[in-house]
């Protein structure tokens, strides 16, 4: 199971990076903040397309979140970036790993520091044909990441990626489906 999941994850990352670069170019963003990146694939691919690229990787994000519990609970800013200091904020597979309320705050922080955000994460199936992909994604989360399975189930219950974007009161500009519908890239503002 682990070898299959590793193979599939590499394919997912490659598809995600390709579509992310396309959306960043489409948005004409020159100053980009990437939040939650688990690999360096996305930041390496974006390096040639943007003037300024900052990365708050997966581990650093979780450290910031742990140290910012009061600010998050009170709906206050918790990232060090100034208002409007970026053109685009990208959250890469970081929303399903935290409670929905925290995920919503992450999106709100993105909207504070940039006019647009690219949200990349697992999504609910919109058509029956997408159900197998959603099922495979949830199986991987259940068996490979046992520590956050309960958090993932909460994420799904609030509507997954679209639910979090809606709760953060964003407007959707682009919705790119990859990996059979189990993963989406939402460009919001």
Residue pairs with C-beta under 8 A, 6 or more apart in sequence:
1 143
2 144
5 140
5 144
8 136
8 140
9 140
11 179
12 178
12 179
12 183
13 39
13 41
13 42
14 41
15 178
15 179
15 183
16 42
16 92
16 120
16 178
16 183
16 185
17 41
17 42
17 45
18 45
19 176
19 178
19 185
20 42
20 45
20 46
20 90
20 92
20 118
20 120
20 185
21 45
21 46
21 49
23 118
23 174
23 176
23 185
23 187
24 32
24 46
24 49
24 50
24 88
24 90
24 118
25 49
26 174
26 187
27 87
27 88
27 116
27 118
27 187
28 87
29 50
29 86
29 87
29 88
29 114
29 116
30 50
30 51
30 52
30 87
31 50
31 51
31 52
31 85
31 86
31 87
31 88
32 46
32 50
32 52
32 53
32 54
32 86
32 87
32 88
32 89
32 90
33 54
33 55
33 56
33 81
33 86
33 88
33 89
33 90
33 110
33 113
33 114
34 42
34 43
34 46
34 53
34 54
34 55
34 56
34 90
34 92
35 56
35 61
35 89
35 90
35 91
35 92
35 94
35 106
35 110
36 56
36 57
36 58
36 61
36 91
36 92
36 93
36 94
36 95
36 97
37 43
37 55
37 56
37 57
37 58
37 92
38 57
38 58
38 92
38 93
42 90
42 92
43 53
43 55
46 53
47 53
54 86
56 64
56 79
58 94
61 94
62 97
64 78
64 79
65 72
65 78
65 98
65 102
68 78
70 76
71 77
71 78
72 78
72 101
72 102
72 105
75 105
75 108
77 109
77 112
78 105
78 109
79 109
79 113
81 113
82 113
83 112
83 113
84 113
84 114
84 115
85 113
85 114
86 113
86 114
87 114
87 115
87 116
88 114
88 116
88 117
88 118
89 109
89 110
89 111
89 113
89 114
89 116
89 117
89 118
90 117
90 118
90 119
90 120
91 106
91 107
91 110
91 117
91 118
91 119
91 120
91 121
92 120
93 120
93 121
93 122
94 103
94 106
94 121
95 103
95 106
95 107
95 119
95 121
95 155
95 161
95 164
96 103
96 121
96 122
96 141
96 151
96 152
96 155
96 160
97 148
97 151
97 152
98 106
98 151
99 151
99 154
100 154
100 155
100 157
100 158
100 163
100 164
100 167
103 155
103 164
104 164
104 167
104 168
107 117
107 119
107 164
107 165
107 168
107 170
107 188
108 168
110 117
110 119
111 117
111 168
111 170
111 188
111 189
115 189
116 173
116 187
116 188
116 189
117 170
117 187
117 188
117 189
118 185
118 186
118 187
118 188
119 161
119 164
119 165
119 185
119 186
119 188
120 183
120 184
120 185
120 186
121 160
121 161
121 164
121 183
121 184
122 134
122 137
122 138
122 141
122 152
122 155
122 156
122 160
122 161
122 182
122 183
122 184
123 134
123 160
123 161
123 162
123 177
123 181
123 182
123 183
123 184
124 134
124 156
124 159
124 160
124 161
124 162
124 163
125 131
125 133
125 134
125 181
125 182
126 181
127 181
129 180
129 181
130 177
130 180
130 181
130 182
132 180
133 179
133 180
133 181
133 182
133 183
134 181
134 182
136 182
137 179
137 182
137 183
138 152
138 156
141 148
141 149
141 152
142 149
142 152
145 152
155 164
158 164
158 167
159 166
161 184
161 186
162 184
162 186
165 172
165 186
165 188
170 188
170 189
171 188
171 189
172 186
172 187
172 188
173 187
173 188
173 189
174 185
174 186
174 187
175 184
175 185
175 186
175 187
176 184
176 185
176 186
176 187
177 183
177 184
178 184
178 185
